[in-house]
Amino acid sequence: MGAVEITLGGIAVAVSIVAWAMFIGAIMRIVRTIKLGQPDSSRNGPFLPRLLNMLKEFAAHTKMNKLRHVGPWHWLVMWGFILGAIVLFEAYGEVFYPEFHWPIIGDWAVWGLIVELLGIGTVAGGVALVVIRQLNHPRRADRQSRFAGSNFWQAYFVEAVVIIEGLGFIGVRTFQFASGIKDQPLWSSFLTQPLSELMPSDPVWVSVAAFVKLMSGMIWLIVVARFLTMGVAWHRFSAFFNIYFKREDDGSEALGKLKPMLSGGKPIDFEEADPEKDVFGAGQVEDFSWKGWLDFTTCTECGRCQDQCPAWNTGKPLSPKMLITQLRDHAYAKAPYLQAGGKKDMMGEEIGLTQGNGHENIDALALAEAERPLVGGPEEMGVIDPEVLWSCTNCGACVEQCPVDIEHVDHIVDMRRYQVMIESNFPTELGGMFKNLENKGNPWGQNAKDRLEWTKELDFEVPVFDGEWGDAEYLFWVGCAGAFEDRAKKTTKAVAELLHIAGVKYKVLGAEETCTGDPARRAGNEFVFQMLAQQNVEVLNSVFEDVEPLQRKIVVTCAHCFNTLANEYPELGGQYEVVHHTQLLNRLVREKRLTPVAPVSEGVTYHDPCFLGRHNKVYEAPRDLVEASGAQFREMPRHGDRSMCCGAGGARMWMEEHIGKRINVERVDEALGTAPSKIATGCPFCRVMLGDGVTQRENEGTAENVQVVDVAQLLLESVKRSEQREASVPTGAPDLEAGGGDGSATTT
């Protein structure tokens, strides 16, 4: 050990002591900050399923690989960081003694190969991520970059350290071979051994390379310790916890049902709730749960959520990424005030800091941050602009794409809940919708007695529940749109007719049916949702009173009703087997109870409703039916879990779009790009929105003779035309198309 080694080693140790002390202190501050959030006991277990899912997500990169050109490179960097920690700590010995290596594994050729691959993979991965970031840089005018709004210096700093670390792994091994310290087979050092032939043989270079490797790591620790909001760095640690504590313990995304409105970690009871004591949604950043604060901490600013957001892609101010980072920056800036005991009441008056525990020891920036409203316009210095909050369609694309399982939709709805129920501050169009739901039980304000008007246009009797369930198999939940909206009524009649043809025994509720409450809940009016939902559960439980729990079947045409009945009513005592009409009809076709033998023979593209597809993973059944109808199926570029929203979700159906391009027109333009004769969907909301978009384009002369239909209508057209043709065939004449009908019926 010479003077160079002692000098480099001494510097490395001194810097490391400072770096590790700062880093450990930063971790403690982050933990204390996250604990400022509200309690949420629903994340506590079960341990094993959560652990297994976390291991699967990070080891297999299941979420990261949704962008396949990014996933493999990030996977290399991730393992370079995790296993590279072993190599990094080895450098503490190498900087003093170039011959140092870990006992047992240090001379093991297999470990040598692993380190070789780690070094190469880390450098390659780091360079690839820089290139990807450059190719998607927001300076490009011809695309909307997912990195717009991201912090670039932080990302490039992290990626630079990644590359230097990888070069350090390679450099130490190269100089060890060059100086004769290490002797391993060529297969375990296929890069470093050939490189060593070009390097000086002095062992001091091993110490220099080890010093560079160590210093890059220590500088990284010092920088990230200074910036607690540096999510692109801190996600290396917090992502494991964020994935483990995700809302659903089975590993699925926080989609489908919404998170219940919690106060003190428990679902709120409106009969006993006290606005002075209970938390109604999120009116201040401290009203979010600790998992919300963990979400804010973990955001990597990768922009995948932003890239998929229909609001962002049509010129709206909402970026799910920037919403989370704005909440994060506000939360960490306000944290010192909260940790000192600061608290404001609903009127904005200080009630936490007393005269003996005043403002004098709190940072001025924290005090200024505490004065900002969580939701407010620029003139109020609000953290989240109201236009941002109300642009969300709840489509779930952000949650689906997030590689670290951030729960954007839950946080947005929590903020809406406070705005609606406490502040009474919401878009004016929603006022009429709320009133109609409360007084009439439907968003359109129609009379309940008119819920059966659609049945008068059919040539058979629709069975209505009259107090006796009898031998019915399904309750047909018509929904408000299906009962009152003219275009949606065509779907309702098509489904009823198909069930009649197939001999399925079902009943409808008629005037006893009321809105499921989805628009109210998604708009933040939890009180109205609870009122409607409890009323429906009471009615449904009385209908199914004599039916075995496992046989309580409901078929639904509306994707929003489907999601609410299937996923949200169980929490209120409504346990039913809920199927979407496309699922039931697809089963009837497979069972040959419906035989679509007369092909539609038109170009058809299918639009995935968000609340059927992303929220409930029903993708194949509607497509099977389109193909079974004999249509020429044409897939849109954005489909499946990456499908573009129609713009109706999140109660946006009842709000006007004042900013940017209309979402439904954007989706229609994409559909028209497939040159279809028909655009099919499986939700009345989608049908209305897409129909309006097509009408606009037809008026502008950019579309002609394009119909928007439900999948059930396509199937009915094929089935009824076959029935009519069979009726016209003389007795005894051969049915030349019957064989083809069987084939179509089982198309998958």
LUMMAR-518882 format. One record per residue (C-alpha): x, z negated, y negated; residue in one letter. Coordinates in steps of 0.05 Angstrom, whole numbers, plus 5000, padded with zeros to 4 digits. Each point is the difference from the previous one (the first is absolute). Example, Ala and Ser with C-alpha at 12.3 -4.5 7.8 and 13.67 -1.06 7.14 Angstrom:
% residues 2
524648445090A 502750134931S 
END
This chain:
% residues 748
500050005000M 503550264938G 498949924925A 495150584997V 495749715055E 500149314970I 498150274931T 494450445026L 497549465046G 500049484945G 496150454953I 495150175055A 498749275017V 499249794927A 495250574985V 496249875065S 498949274983I 496850204934V 496150575031A 497249615058W 498249414956A 496250474952M 496650365058F 497749365035I 497549734933G 496250654989A 496649955068I 497849294983M 497250234933R 496250575034I 497049535051V 497849514946R 497050574961T 496150295058I 497249305014K 496650024931L 494650445032G 493549745028Q 499949755072P 497850475055D 499749695069S 497650645033S 507350235006R 502349435044N 499350325068G 499850185055P 507649995002F 501650475058L 495750604980P 502449964929R 507349955022L 499450585048L 496850444948N 505449824949M 505450175051L 496650665017K 499250214927E 507149874980F 503650205064A 496050645011A 498850134926H 492850175016T 497649984927K 506550274970M 499750615046N 493550234968K 504950394957L 504250305055R 505350294954H 501349294975V 498849545060G 506250165042P 504849934941W 496949334979H 500449785073W 507550125000L 500949624935V 495749425026M 504149915063W 506350094960G 497849414958F 497749555058I 505750125049L 504850144944G 499549274979A 504249845062I 505350504977V 499649744928L 501549285020F 505850255043E 503250244936A 501349284978Y 505149965056G 502650714992E 501649924926V 504949435017F 502250255069Y 499550755013P 500349865075E 493949554997F 493850185042H 494149635029W 501549675067P 497350345062I 496650594967I 505650184951G 504150385053D 493950265038W 499850764997A 492450005001V 499849564938W 505150464969G 495350595011L 494349614969I 504149854938V 502250734997E 492850235002L 497749474951L 505250244949G 498250735008I 492549875002G 500249554939T 503850504958V 495750595024A 493649604989G 502149774931G 502050704978V 493650295028A 495749504962L 503650174935V 498850745012V 492749885016I 499249594936R 503450554960Q 495750555031L 493849604982N 502449784931H 494549974947P 504150474956R 497150565042R 494150284960A 496950385057D 498149395042R 497549294993Q 505749595026S 498549395041R 505949684965F 496850064931A 500049304971G 505149735050S 506349654977N 505650505013F 506249604983W 498049465049Q 498850515055A 506550374988Y 503849344997F 497349805068V 501350685030E 507150014971A 501549325032V 497250265066V 504750604998I 506149574980I 498449515056E 499850565051G 506550284974L 502949305005G 498149975074F 503450665012I 506049844955G 501949345034V 499950325069R 503850614976T 505749584971F 500049565062Q 501350615043F 505050274951A 504249365001S 499549925076G 495949364996I 494150295039K 500450405064D 493450255028Q 497950635037P 498450624959L 492750005021W 499049354964S 503750224937S 498950754997F 500350004923L 504749444981T 505650175049Q 500850724975P 499549764928L 505449485013S 505050565011E 499450164926L 500749294975M 506149554986P 501849525056S 501049384957D 495349435023P 499049794928V 495150574993W 495649665051V 499549404953S 498650464941V 494350355037A 497249335023A 500349754928F 496150614975V 494949895055K 499349274981L 499750114925M 494650525004S 495849515039G 501449424952M 498550424938I 493550195033W 498349265011L 501749834928I 495850564971V 493849895042V 500549254986A 499550164927R 493950455009F 494649665041L 495350594988T 504850505031M 495350185057G 504350585023V 505249485020A 495949385016W 495450375049H 505849975048R 498149285011F 492849924977S 497350615039A 500649635066F 495649444974F 495250474965N 498950395064I 499349375041Y 494949704953F 495850634991K 492549894997R 498350255070E 503549635056D 499150605047D 504850414958G 494950464967S 500150134926E 495949604950A 494550525001L 492850005024G 497249344978K 502249694935L 503449334996K 494749464989P 499949694930M 504049365009L 500449374960S 504949475022G 501650435061G 492849995025K 494350524993P 495949824940I 493049725008D 495750244942F 495049455010E 505249474987E 505150394958A 502049734932D 503250514952P 503549424965E 503649815064K 499750585049D 503950644995V 495550624993F 504550585016G 506350074959A 499649874926G 507249764993Q 506050185042V 500249315030E 493150145030D 503050475050F 501849705067S 507249865019W 499650635043K 498350394937G 506349724967W 503950195062L 497150704995D 502350054928F 507049775019T 500650495058T 498250654965C 505850495009T 497450484947E 500450575050C 493750304971G 496750215065R 493649664977C 500450374933Q 501250665035D 493649935040Q 495649694946C 494250464980P 499649684931A 507450114986W 499750715026N 494450184953T 503149734936G 497049305000K 504149414975P 499849645068L 506349995041S 499649505056P 507549924997K 500249854926M 494049545005L 503849585051I 506550014960T 496449814936Q 496949415036L 506849825029R 503650024933D 494449594967H 500049505057A 507449874998Y 500249984924A 494349494999K 502649595058A 504149504958P 493849834960Y 496049885063L 505549605033Q 500249554939A 492649855011G 497150494951G 492750195011K 494450294958K 492549925008D 494950565000M 499950004924M 507550094996G 501449294977E 506249645026E 498149445048I 506449935041G 505449824951L 498949314969T 503349714939Q 505349675042G 501250635040N 499750534947G 502850684986H 506849814976E 503550085067N 496650655019I 503250684987D 496750354940A 499150635041L 496149615053A 495649704946L 498750694971A 498350275069E 495149445012A 496050244939E 498950695030R 493350135034P 500550265071L 495250574984V 499750274929G 501450614957G 506350144960P 497349634940E 499349375042E 506850095033M 496549985067G 504250045064V 495250495033I 496150494957D 492550035016P 500550765009E 505249865055V 495649495034L 493750425001W 503350655021S 500849765071C 495650325053T 501949505055N 501950605042C 505649595033G 505350544997A 504849524966C 499149475054V 500550525056E 506650284973Q 503549364978C 506049885045P 500149254986V 492549875007D 498149844928I 492549894993E 498450374936H 492550085009V 498849255011D 503849844936H 496250524960I 493349745024V 502049284986D 501350194928M 493450374997R 496449395027R 502349574942Y 498550544949Q 492950095026V 497949295018M 503649604947I 501550474942E 494050475009S 504950544980N 499050645039F 498350744988P 493150064970T 497650475055E 500649435050L 494949574964G 494250445021G 502650045071M 500649245005F 493049924972K 497150505049N 503349665059L 497349324980E 493050234984N 498850605045K 505149915056G 503250684988N 504750304948P 495050544978W 494449514983G 495050335047Q 494249635031N 500949735070A 493450315022K 503150694990D 505549895051R 496050385053L 498250614957E 505350415037W 496149925065T 494150404974K 504150645001E 501249965076L 495450295053D 500549385044F 498749274989E 505949564981V 499249325034P 499849434949V 501449285020F 493449635000D 502149335027G 501250235071E 506750285022W 497450275065G 504750455039D 503750274939A 507550075007E 502150094927Y 497849774932L 501050604955F 502649714934W 497950544950V 503449724938G 498150074927C 503050694991A 496950245065G 493149774979A 500050194926F 505350534983E 497450705014D 506550285029R 501249395042A 492950025027K 501850665034K 505249625040T 495149465017T 494950515025K 505450385040A 502249365035V 492949795015A 498450695028E 506350005044L 498449315027L 493050245014H 502550625037I 505049585040A 494649505020G 503449414968V 495249434988K 500949714931Y 496249674943K 500849974925V 498549414954L 496650364944G 498149554942A 503549415033E 506750334990E 504049854936T 506950184974C 505749715040T 503249784935G 506250435005D 499750274928P 499149304972A 505749715040R 504950574985R 498249944926A 501649265002G 492949715000N 500949555060E 493749604983F 495450615007V 503650225063F 499049325032Q 492750004981M 498650695030L 504349895061A 496849345018Q 493250314992Q 501950585046N 503249555052V 493749585003E 495750635010V 504750315051L 500649355040N 492449965003S 499550725022V 505149885056F 497349315017E 498250195072D 506050475009V 506449785035E 505749914949P 504150555032L 494150484998Q 498549944925R 501650724982K 499550324931I 501350724983V 501850174928V 500950644961T 503249704938C 507449845007A 499349424950H 494149695038C 504050105064F 506049634973N 495949434971T 495549895061L 505750055049A 505549624964N 497049554947E 493449755028Y 503349645060P 502749494950E 492849864979L 497249935070G 498350735013G 503250215065Q 498050715020Y 502850615034E 500250504943V 501450735012V 500450584952H 495350575012H 505850475014T 502449545056Q 493249965032L 498650744994L 506850175029N 498549565060R 493250345009L 503450684999V 505149775051R 494449745044E 496550684991K 493849674972R 501250464940L 502250715016T 502650414941P 500350695033V 498850434938A 506549994960P 499649924925V 505650514995S 502049834929E 506349734969G 499249254992V 504749484972T 498949265009Y 500949454948H 501749315027D 495849464966P 504849444981C 495549455027F 499250375066L 507150255008G 505249564968R 495949375000H 497350075071N 504550515034K 494450485020V 503350674996Y 498850385065E 492449955011A 498050404938P 505250535015R 497750055072D 492950134975L 502350534951V 503650365056E 494249895049A 495350344950S 504250635009G 502750004929A 506850274982Q 503349344982F 505050014942R 503849374983E 501749824929M 507349834983P 498049274986R 496049755058H 499749425049G 503349374973D 502850414941R 493250284981S 498250064927M 494249584975C 493550314974C 499949504942G 493749615019A 502849365030G 501249354965G 493250084965A 502950614964R 493850385024M 496449674942W 505550074948M 501950604958E 507050295000E 502450044929H 507550105012I 503750575034G 497250475052K 493949795040R 502149765069I 494450375035N 502150654967V 507149895022E 497749915071R 495350604997V 505850434974D 504049805061E 494250155046A 498950684968L 507250155015G 498150075073T 495050554982A 494149665036P 492750195003S 498249275007K 503349344983I 497849475051A 500449254993T 497149385031G 497849574941C 494350104949P 504449764943F 505250535017C 494650525007R 497349874931V 506849994967M 502550625035L 493450354987G 500749864926D 507150255001G 498050655034V 494450104950T 504949924942Q 504850515031R 494250485013E 497849944927N 507150164980E 500250605047G 505649745044T 495649885061A 494250385031E 495149855056N 503549385026V 495549475030Q 501449265006V 496849725064V 500349415045D 503050105069V 493249835030A 497050604965Q 505150465031L 498549735068L 492550044990L 500650734978E 503650165064S 495349615044V 493550244968K 502150735000R 501449945074S 493149695011E 496750564960Q 503850535039R 498149695067E 492850004978A 500450744985S 503150195068V 494750265050P 498749575061T 504950185055G 504950354954A 507249775008P 502949564945D 506750344989L 502549474951E 498449385039A 506949955029G 503150054931G 495449444977G 502949525051D 506950184977G 498449894928S 496749345014A 506449715029T 504950284950T 505149484979T 
END
